Amino acid sequence: MEVARSLRLMSTASANCLLIFSLWALPASHAQLAPNRQQIPDTPGQGDRPNEGFPSSHKRAEEELHQGTVLTGKGAFKEAIPHLLAAQGRVANQYAASFNLALCYVATSQFKLAIKTLNEWISEGRTNADVQNLLAQAYIGNGQSEEGLAAFKKAVTLSPQNEKLFLYVADACIGRQNYALALKVVELGLHNLPQSARLYYERGILLSQIDQFDRAKSDFARARKLAPESEIGYLAAAYEQLYAGNMPETITAAREGIRKGYENYTLLTILGEALMRSGSTPGQPEFSEAQIVLEKAVTIQPNDPNSQISLGKLYLTAGRLNDAIAHLERARELVPEKPAVYANLAKAYQRRGNLDEAEEALTALAALNQAQAEKIGEAPGDRKAGYAGLGVEQGTAVEH
């Protein structure tokens, strides 16, 4: 059960490359706008090649948009923002500039700026399911659940069979520890898409957050059966065994998925954790394997806090205190609200003799544990017991 608790924040976002938002970035070409499919020109008489005949300032703006879009696609959201701001109001495809800017704001937790940017676009009578969905995530991230739910419902009305809408908003809710709303979102998704393996997987992750491990295992089993031999199938199989406390079966499922080519950093992290939890110690082949897969997971996705925590714990076990602290501090930068960060940091600092830092970590841990207990207590009824790549391409159209 302790293993389950240590990994239960690995959500569908992780399975789908951590909801990095980057694949949602709009490309900067073929700027058209629905419903009349007309181009948004900066100067009169432009055609489909916006740089032709532009003054140099307009060309620079298009170059800024291109650079901002590339950076967004790479997940370099903070670095993309200045380029996208420079493109605002000066490019043919203002939708791409505005959407990608809002996307970067959400990804960097600048939710108020994202809300402002998206609402300005919507106020001009332009919207689509992705715009409303991103607005929902921004509202939820800003603690405005009612507004987030309203935007989410508009997105679903526009695209009721769009699986990603439910997944992204559910992840936003989990990020805010709003488990009741997350369950509502996922269950609405399953009502619309009853054969969605990813939604069952998402609900399994969510239920594990509120200690509903038996129900979580059931959802993981359903996801595995719906999508056998897929990345989600192997992730679900590994989690199913993990929550059952079966480390050998967890290791087998994770290894099989990796052998099939699914070197998903979440799957690698599950394998590394399970190998450590199975009792392997420094010097044993299993411990070396755990180190290899966890280092690979961090290389694949350095912004995944779970991989950073797991590798930090491994280095702590190996007595590599400086390396352990470096990875755990990186995890703290990524998720300052996660208790597992501070529990392990306290141990590492204590062993290195940094008693003040250790005490600080323990104090933060106690506060987070109390806050988490209160959040779980707010879950409805019997549950109390218990957005990577996503960018808009610059040529994508927006519809009313």
C-alpha positions in Angstrom: 0.0 0.0 0.0 2.9 2.3 0.7 4.1 1.9 -2.9 0.7 2.9 -4.1 0.7 6.1 -2.0 4.2 7.0 -3.2 3.2 6.9 -6.9 -0.5 7.8 -6.9 0.1 11.3 -8.3 1.1 9.8 -11.7 -2.0 10.7 -13.6 -3.2 10.3 -17.2 -1.2 13.4 -17.7 1.9 11.3 -17.1 0.6 8.5 -19.3 0.1 11.0 -22.1 3.4 12.7 -21.6 2.6 14.7 -18.5 0.0 16.9 -20.2 2.9 18.8 -21.5 0.6 21.0 -23.7 3.3 21.0 -26.3 1.4 19.0 -28.9 -1.5 21.4 -28.6 0.4 24.4 -29.9 -1.1 25.9 -32.9 1.2 26.1 -36.0 2.0 29.6 -37.4 0.8 29.1 -41.0 -2.4 29.0 -43.1 -4.1 31.5 -40.8 -7.8 30.9 -41.3 -10.7 31.6 -39.0 -14.1 29.7 -38.9 -17.0 30.0 -39.4 -16.4 32.1 -42.6 -12.8 30.7 -43.0 -11.5 34.2 -43.7 -7.9 35.1 -43.0 -7.1 37.5 -40.2 -4.9 40.1 -42.0 -2.5 42.6 -40.5 -2.6 44.8 -43.5 -5.0 45.0 -46.4 -4.6 42.7 -49.3 -2.7 39.9 -47.8 -2.9 36.4 -49.2 -2.2 33.0 -47.8 1.5 33.7 -47.5 1.5 36.3 -44.7 5.2 37.4 -45.0 5.0 38.4 -48.7 4.9 42.1 -49.1 5.0 42.7 -45.3 6.9 45.6 -43.8 9.9 44.3 -41.9 8.1 44.8 -38.6 5.4 42.4 -39.7 7.9 39.9 -40.8 9.6 40.1 -37.4 6.2 39.6 -35.7 5.6 36.4 -37.8 9.1 35.2 -36.9 8.3 35.9 -33.2 5.2 33.8 -33.6 7.1 31.0 -35.2 9.7 31.0 -32.5 7.1 31.1 -29.8 5.2 28.3 -31.3 8.4 26.2 -31.6 9.2 26.8 -28.0 5.7 26.0 -26.9 5.9 22.7 -28.9 9.1 21.8 -27.0 7.5 22.5 -23.6 9.7 25.7 -23.1 6.6 27.7 -22.0 8.4 30.4 -19.9 10.8 31.1 -22.8 8.0 31.1 -25.4 6.0 33.9 -23.6 8.1 36.9 -24.7 8.0 35.8 -28.3 4.2 35.3 -28.3 3.7 38.7 -26.6 5.8 40.3 -29.3 3.5 38.7 -31.9 0.2 39.9 -30.3 -1.9 42.1 -32.7 0.8 42.0 -35.4 0.4 38.6 -37.1 -2.0 37.1 -39.6 -3.1 34.3 -37.3 -3.9 36.0 -34.1 -5.7 32.9 -32.9 -2.4 31.0 -32.8 -0.7 33.8 -31.0 -3.4 34.2 -28.4 -4.1 30.5 -27.8 -0.4 29.6 -27.5 0.2 32.5 -25.1 -2.7 31.4 -22.9 -1.4 27.9 -23.1 1.9 29.0 -21.8 0.3 31.0 -19.1 -1.6 27.9 -17.9 1.5 25.7 -18.1 3.4 28.2 -15.9 0.5 28.7 -13.5 -0.2 32.3 -14.5 -3.8 31.6 -14.5 -5.2 35.1 -14.3 -3.3 36.1 -17.4 -4.5 33.0 -19.2 -8.1 33.8 -18.2 -7.8 37.4 -19.4 -6.2 36.4 -22.8 -8.9 33.7 -23.5 -11.8 35.9 -22.5 -10.6 38.7 -24.7 -10.6 36.2 -27.6 -14.0 34.8 -26.7 -15.5 38.4 -26.3 -14.8 38.9 -30.0 -17.3 36.0 -30.7 -14.6 33.5 -31.4 -14.5 30.2 -29.6 -14.2 26.4 -29.9 -13.9 23.4 -27.7 -10.2 23.8 -27.1 -10.5 27.5 -26.1 -13.3 26.7 -23.6 -11.3 23.7 -22.3 -8.2 25.7 -21.8 -10.3 28.4 -20.1 -11.7 25.7 -17.8 -8.2 24.6 -16.8 -7.2 28.2 -16.1 -10.3 28.9 -13.9 -9.7 25.6 -12.0 -6.1 26.4 -11.6 -7.1 29.8 -10.2 -9.4 28.3 -7.7 -12.6 29.3 -9.6 -14.4 25.9 -9.7 -17.8 27.2 -10.8 -16.4 29.2 -13.7 -14.2 26.3 -14.6 -17.1 23.9 -14.7 -19.2 26.3 -16.8 -16.4 26.6 -19.4 -15.9 22.8 -19.4 -19.6 22.2 -20.1 -19.4 24.6 -23.0 -16.4 22.7 -24.4 -18.2 19.4 -24.0 -21.3 20.8 -25.8 -19.1 21.8 -28.7 -17.3 18.4 -28.8 -19.0 15.8 -26.7 -16.9 12.9 -28.0 -13.6 14.6 -27.5 -11.8 12.4 -24.9 -9.0 14.9 -24.3 -11.4 17.5 -22.9 -12.3 15.3 -20.0 -8.7 14.2 -19.4 -7.2 17.6 -19.3 -9.8 19.2 -17.0 -9.7 16.2 -14.7 -6.0 16.6 -14.4 -6.4 20.3 -13.7 -8.8 19.4 -10.9 -6.3 16.8 -9.5 -3.6 19.4 -9.6 -5.8 21.6 -7.3 -6.7 18.5 -5.2 -10.3 19.2 -6.1 -11.2 15.5 -6.2 -14.9 15.8 -6.1 -14.9 18.0 -9.3 -12.4 15.7 -10.9 -14.6 12.7 -10.3 -17.6 14.6 -11.8 -15.6 15.4 -14.9 -14.3 11.9 -15.4 -17.7 10.2 -14.8 -19.3 12.6 -17.3 -16.6 11.5 -19.7 -17.3 7.9 -19.1 -21.0 8.5 -19.7 -20.2 10.0 -23.1 -17.3 7.5 -23.9 -18.0 4.3 -22.0 -15.3 2.4 -23.8 -12.5 4.9 -23.1 -9.5 3.1 -21.6 -7.8 6.4 -20.8 -10.8 7.7 -18.8 -10.9 4.5 -16.8 -7.2 4.8 -16.2 -7.7 8.5 -15.2 -10.4 7.5 -12.7 -8.2 4.8 -11.3 -5.5 7.4 -10.6 -8.0 9.8 -9.1 -9.6 7.1 -6.8 -6.1 6.2 -5.6 -5.7 9.8 -4.5 -8.6 9.5 -2.1 -7.5 6.0 -0.9 -10.2 4.1 -2.8 -7.6 1.5 -3.8 -10.1 -1.4 -4.5 -12.1 0.8 -6.9 -8.9 2.1 -8.4 -7.7 -1.4 -9.1 -11.0 -2.2 -10.8 -10.7 0.7 -13.1 -7.1 -0.2 -14.0 -8.3 -3.7 -14.8 -11.0 -2.3 -17.0 -8.5 0.0 -18.8 -6.2 -2.9 -19.4 -8.9 -5.1 -20.9 -10.2 -2.3 -23.1 -6.7 -1.5 -24.5 -4.5 -4.6 -24.2 -1.0 -4.4 -25.7 -1.2 -0.5 -25.7 0.8 1.9 -23.6 -2.2 2.7 -21.5 -2.8 -1.1 -21.1 0.6 -1.7 -19.8 0.5 1.3 -17.5 -2.9 0.1 -16.2 -1.6 -3.4 -15.7 1.4 -2.2 -13.7 -0.8 0.0 -11.5 -3.3 -2.8 -11.0 -0.6 -5.0 -9.6 1.0 -2.1 -7.7 -2.2 -1.4 -5.8 -2.6 -5.1 -5.1 0.9 -5.0 -3.5 2.3 -7.5 -6.0 5.8 -6.3 -6.7 6.9 -9.2 -8.9 3.8 -8.8 -11.1 4.3 -5.0 -11.2 7.8 -5.5 -12.3 6.7 -8.1 -15.0 4.0 -5.8 -16.4 6.3 -2.8 -16.5 9.2 -4.7 -18.1 6.9 -6.2 -20.7 5.6 -2.7 -21.7 9.1 -1.3 -21.9 10.2 -4.3 -24.0 7.3 -3.6 -26.4 8.7 -0.2 -27.0 6.7 1.9 -24.5 9.6 3.7 -22.8 7.1 5.9 -21.1 8.8 7.7 -18.2 5.9 6.8 -15.9 6.3 3.1 -16.7 10.0 3.4 -16.2 9.4 5.1 -12.8 6.9 2.4 -11.7 9.5 -0.2 -12.6 12.2 1.5 -10.7 10.0 2.0 -7.6 8.8 -1.6 -7.7 12.4 -2.9 -8.0 13.4 -0.8 -4.9 10.3 -1.8 -3.0 11.0 -5.5 -3.7 13.9 -5.3 -1.4 16.8 -4.8 -3.8 19.9 -3.1 -2.3 23.0 -1.4 -3.7 25.2 -3.9 -5.4 22.4 -6.2 -6.5 21.4 -6.4 -10.2 17.8 -5.3 -9.5 19.1 -2.1 -7.8 21.3 -1.4 -10.8 18.3 -1.9 -13.1 16.3 0.5 -10.9 19.0 3.1 -11.2 19.2 2.7 -15.0 15.4 3.0 -15.6 15.0 5.9 -13.2 17.9 7.9 -14.7 16.4 7.2 -18.1 13.0 8.4 -16.9 14.5 11.7 -15.7 16.4 12.1 -18.9 13.2 11.6 -21.0 11.1 13.9 -18.8 13.2 16.1 -16.4 10.0 18.0 -15.4 8.3 14.9 -14.0 8.4 15.3 -10.2 7.7 11.6 -9.5 10.7 10.4 -11.5 12.8 13.0 -9.6 11.6 11.8 -6.3 12.1 8.2 -7.1 15.7 8.8 -8.3 16.4 10.9 -5.2 15.2 8.1 -3.0 17.4 5.6 -4.8 20.5 7.8 -4.5 19.6 8.3 -0.8 19.6 4.5 -0.3 22.9 4.3 -2.1 24.4 7.0 0.2 24.8 9.5 -2.7 23.5 12.3 -0.5 24.4 15.3 -2.7 22.8 13.6 -5.8 19.7 12.7 -3.7 19.2 16.2 -2.5 19.7 17.7 -6.0 16.9 15.6 -7.4 14.6 16.1 -4.4 15.1 19.8 -4.6 14.3 19.7 -8.3 11.1 17.9 -7.3 10.3 20.5 -4.8 10.6 23.2 -7.5 8.2 21.3 -9.6 5.6 20.3 -6.9 6.2 22.3 -3.7 2.9 20.9 -2.4 3.9 17.2 -2.5 4.5 15.5 0.9 6.9 12.8 -0.5 9.4 15.5 -1.4 9.8 16.7 2.1 9.8 13.3 3.8 12.8 12.3 1.7 14.5 15.7 1.9 14.3 15.5 5.7 16.1 12.2 5.7 18.7 13.3 3.2 19.5 16.5 5.1 19.6 14.7 8.4 22.1 12.2 7.1 24.2 15.0 5.7 24.1 16.9 9.0 22.1 19.8 7.8 19.7 19.8 10.7 18.1 23.2 10.1 17.2 22.2 6.5 15.9 18.9 7.8 13.7 20.6 10.4 12.4 23.0 7.7 11.4 20.0 5.5 9.7 18.3 8.4 7.7 21.4 9.3 6.6 21.7 5.6 5.7 18.0 5.6 3.4 18.3 8.7 1.6 21.3 7.2 1.0 19.5 3.9 -0.2 16.3 5.5 -2.8 18.3 7.5 -3.9 20.2 4.4 -4.2 16.9 2.4 -6.2 15.3 5.1 -8.6 18.2 5.0 -9.0 18.0 1.3 -9.7 14.2 1.4 -12.2 14.9 4.1 -14.1 17.2 1.7 -14.6 14.4 -0.8 -18.2 13.4 -1.2 -19.9 10.5 0.7 -18.2 7.2 0.8 -15.2 8.6 -1.1 -13.9 10.2 2.1 -12.4 6.8 3.1 -10.8 6.0 0.6 -2.0 19.9 -20.2 2.4 19.0 -22.3 1.5 18.0 -25.5 -1.4 20.2 -26.2 -0.7 23.3 -28.3 -2.5 24.9 -31.2 -0.9 25.0 -34.6 -0.6 28.3 -36.3 -2.9 27.2 -39.1 -5.7 25.8 -36.9 -9.1 27.3 -37.4 -11.3 28.5 -34.6 -15.1 28.1 -34.8 -18.1 29.7 -33.2 
